[in-house]
Amino acid sequence: MRMTVRESMLNSHQLCYGGMLFSLADCAFAFAYACNTYNETTVASGCDIDFVRPARLGDELTAIAEERTVSGRSGIYDVEVVNQDGDTVAHMRGRSRRIKRTVIDSMPRQ
């Protein structure tokens, strides 16, 4: 996932709001644990984020999510948010839980 920091995303210190960084990381997390991967509806059960360095106006941020482990219905994912220079801006660890539903129902027989 990518996001360019716009003026409307800045706080009074002229730094990107942490909530914006969290939203970017959360979106990458959603696609990483993706319901599409295993065709099982998956929701977040929790997450923690650490802000490592500020993001500023014009920064091009990229969030990269990786599945660390899946056991039963639970999973752990790490998301790193980096700027255009490859510097880490934030790190999020997300936890997921699969619920008993599929994303795409089986195709009906004809």
Secondary structure, DSSP 4 states (H G I P E B T S, - for coil): -EEEPPGGGB-TTSBB-HHHHHHHHHHHHHHHS-HHHHTS-EEEEEEEEEE-S--BTT-EEEEEEEEEEEETTEEEEEEEEE-TTS-EEEEEEEEEEE-S--SSPPPPP-
